[in-house]
Amino acid sequence: MTTTNFYKDFDFQLLNNPEFKEDAVREELINPILKGLGYKAFGHNRIVYSKTLSHPFVKIGSKKRQINIVPDYLFEINGKYTWVLDAKAPNENITSSDHIEQVYSYAIHPDIQADIFALCNGKEFAAYKKDEKEPLLFFQLSEIDQHWDEIQKLLNPDAFVAQQIVQEAKTEYKTSSKNDFDYLDRNSLQEIKVKKQAAKRHFGVHGYFTKQAWNVVQQYIINYSKQGDTILDPFGGSGVTAIEAMMTKRKAIHIDLNPLSVFMVNSLITPVDFNLLADEFDKLEEKFTKHLPQTKQEIKEALQKYPYPKGNILPKGSDVETVEDLFSDKQLAQLAYLKQLILKIKNESCRNSLMLAFSSTLTKINLTYHSSSSRGINAGNSAAFAYYRYRMAKEPIELDIWASFRGKYKKLINAKKEIEPLINNSTIKNAKILKGTATDLSFINNESIDYIYTDPPYGAKIPYLDLSVMWNAWLDLEVSEEDRKLEAIEGGMQEKTKDEYVDLLSQSINEMYRVLKFDRWMSFVFAHKNPHYWHAIVDAAEKAGFEYAGTVKQSNGQTSFKKRQNPFSVLSGQLIINFIKKKTPKAIQRVNLGNDIYDLVIETIEAVIAQNEGATLEQINDELIMKGMEFGFLDVLSREYKDLTPILMSEFDYDQDNEKFHIRKNMKFKTKIPLDMRIKYFLLSYLKRKETQGENPTTDDIILDIMPLLKNGHTPENQTILIVLKNIADEYEDNKWRLKKGGQLKLTF
Ligand SMILES: C[S@@+](CC[C@H](N)C(=O)[O-])C[C@H]1O[C@@H](n2cnc3c(N)ncnc32)[C@H](O)[C@@H]1O
């Protein structure tokens, strides 16, 4: 039986005292349960206290005044309400139909729609499933220990997350199993709210340099492919694409040059016998703690006896020279001892699972581990992941190795349990996790892939192979000279040039084109502030035969370290460029802007600022890149305006508090572009975007959407917008507009 200790100092006789009311029940008895279940006031598993809801049916008085209802606790998990709890005073009966009906009405409220509702009066706790008469759970609080496992199973946030996953897969099955999935009729996705930490399969098991937000990748996969399709990510990294493909009942091909990536993903998804794994873990604990090298003499002996990495050179810029220099002798000895114990385990899946937990432990047990000042000593990261450099911690923290390992093991078990409903012995054959290069996919047949979602390296930012040396060395994973040559990065130990990087990326785009079926999509993530790379990618994709199908802004839910250091030089968000492989692709229509695009840049910045009532550097940069992509002036932009900071600082006001740029006080909009040109520019951009989204705006939509962009002291007449509109677009059925086909798209200033 689990011992909760929640009420060890509480005298249950107090409940008979009439002074002990509902608020005391909340404070003394309910709150410890909620904390024990893992709910917090903020974050993904949050409690919403006393939310005011308007009563859906009841209104009173001749003026029909709205009645409000206020449930005591609502539990929001991943943005959805999952259950409701109401506190009562100890003298109130929580099984009386009046009270039950009241809480039931909260659960079925249109703004809540929770499946479970519960009541607690300090003495008893009852939880009901909507539409079921008998309680799912009923216990005396004084006997909570006897029921704790049952309570956890029903009300723990993880239980709801697991249900959500199965539910989402079912809903998606319903939508995409219809035979009418039309690959050509896909609307582009708008920015998706990131839920990074909400999936155990991607959070906490093993760090990596950059990870895509799993829910974004999942939405893209669902949007552009159907169940049973084959999804490829040739720059797979930590495996978000492959895992989400499997979680949505597709087949997955994951490729990465970094053996660490392949090891991580394989070890995570390979099915394992949980009982056997738990046995192996217990045996390991016993052996490890029995002979753990602790004294100087024991450490010395362990270092002679057990192998550990020796002589593996760290990348340039590291604070020390070799992998072994990253550890104290004690850390080296204990890690080496743990590793050799794990390697003796016979069952391969158990061994690999525990090696994965070991590799993840390395992230914490080394002298470059930086603890988090805000989230505590356990919540830090290794410098290679956090700063992209082997930077020694000023004051290294020596965490307890077994405690770290146990923590990682638990996270791995939770992750494996989360994926088990969809990734198991009967489906694992649908995943191919391979070490290889995106530049040569010759083992994949022509026209055999249904969708590609990929996130390649970002120029010079992260040399993955160099930086993975600590993990690869401990895992005995080889990286050859040939691998280094093929790595699509700029700089690194091989000092690759920008041209070499672009060339490797282009080769991989050619391969992606070859393996993709016709009328299928590729989504290409990019997060580099220098637009030159965008230009290079779109050019390479068009040359390969892809048709450009629009770019979407998408936050990845994190601010990079560099961005925090220097807010004006690095873009923190990312864009997703979508391409389609068509038999007769259209090339992007380029616009001749002349050489001076300064006004256009200012115009665009002013428009983003006006639209958002102040804009951040990221919003401005993303908008410029997208405009540049759409109109083909990205090359000029990248040549002339590498760094926007000088323009922004000289032309606009910067508000430190909200990190937004604003139009200078008392200043008119700056641009000198004539009004009809401005209208034309925005109309073109707007209609093109609508076209890629598969929407057909009406005259009213157009006027309403375009007008705010032109706020410039004098607002144009609707008539002026219409005249320009007729010039560049055709009107068809019901007052709807689309761009003239092959029409004149020249903008000259
Ligand atoms: C931006 S990361 C991908 C991160 C991934 N999207 C995730 O969510 O974890 C880029 C990956 O490309 C890999 N890579 C670099 N050059 C490669 C090549 N030529 N072929 C295959 N993978 C390569 C790196 O090892 C790295 O894992």
Ligand as a Chemical Component Dictionary entry (heavy atoms), coordinates in Angstrom:
data_LIG
# 
_chem_comp.id                   LIG 
_chem_comp.type                 NON-POLYMER 
_chem_comp.pdbx_formal_charge   0 
_chem_comp.three_letter_code    LIG 
# 
loop_
_chem_comp_atom.comp_id 
_chem_comp_atom.atom_id 
_chem_comp_atom.alt_atom_id 
_chem_comp_atom.type_symbol 
_chem_comp_atom.charge 
_chem_comp_atom.model_Cartn_x 
_chem_comp_atom.model_Cartn_y 
_chem_comp_atom.model_Cartn_z 
_chem_comp_atom.pdbx_ordinal 
LIG C1  C1  C 0  17.804 20.470 -36.586 1  
LIG S1  S1  S 1  18.294 18.861 -36.253 2  
LIG C2  C2  C 0  16.826 17.957 -36.342 3  
LIG C3  C3  C 0  16.073 18.010 -35.071 4  
LIG C4  C4  C 0  14.787 17.246 -35.137 5  
LIG N1  N1  N 0  13.834 17.891 -35.993 6  
LIG C5  C5  C 0  14.193 17.045 -33.761 7  
LIG O1  O1  O 0  13.047 17.476 -33.530 8  
LIG O2  O2  O -1 14.852 16.480 -32.917 9  
LIG C6  C6  C 0  19.164 18.418 -37.696 10 
LIG C7  C7  C 0  19.686 16.978 -37.724 11 
LIG O3  O3  O 0  20.299 16.755 -38.992 12 
LIG C8  C8  C 0  21.350 15.817 -38.811 13 
LIG N2  N2  N 0  22.220 15.867 -40.018 14 
LIG C9  C9  C 0  23.156 16.753 -40.390 15 
LIG N3  N3  N 0  23.637 16.467 -41.606 16 
LIG C10 C10 C 0  22.966 15.364 -42.026 17 
LIG C11 C11 C 0  22.988 14.594 -43.212 18 
LIG N4  N4  N 0  23.800 14.881 -44.220 19 
LIG N5  N5  N 0  22.160 13.536 -43.293 20 
LIG C12 C12 C 0  21.316 13.204 -42.285 21 
LIG N6  N6  N 0  21.260 13.904 -41.135 22 
LIG C13 C13 C 0  22.071 14.974 -41.010 23 
LIG C14 C14 C 0  21.986 16.237 -37.511 24 
LIG O4  O4  O 0  22.703 15.177 -36.929 25 
LIG C15 C15 C 0  20.751 16.644 -36.686 26 
LIG O5  O5  O 0  20.307 15.579 -35.897 27 
# 
loop_
_chem_comp_bond.comp_id 
_chem_comp_bond.atom_id_1 
_chem_comp_bond.atom_id_2 
_chem_comp_bond.value_order 
_chem_comp_bond.pdbx_ordinal 
LIG C1  S1  SING 1  
LIG S1  C2  SING 2  
LIG S1  C6  SING 3  
LIG C2  C3  SING 4  
LIG C3  C4  SING 5  
LIG C4  N1  SING 6  
LIG C4  C5  SING 7  
LIG C5  O1  DOUB 8  
LIG C5  O2  SING 9  
LIG C6  C7  SING 10 
LIG C7  O3  SING 11 
LIG C7  C15 SING 12 
LIG O3  C8  SING 13 
LIG C8  N2  SING 14 
LIG C8  C14 SING 15 
LIG N2  C9  SING 16 
LIG N2  C13 SING 17 
LIG C9  N3  DOUB 18 
LIG N3  C10 SING 19 
LIG C10 C11 SING 20 
LIG C10 C13 DOUB 21 
LIG C11 N4  SING 22 
LIG C11 N5  DOUB 23 
LIG N5  C12 SING 24 
LIG C12 N6  DOUB 25 
LIG N6  C13 SING 26 
LIG C14 O4  SING 27 
LIG C14 C15 SING 28 
LIG C15 O5  SING 29 
# 
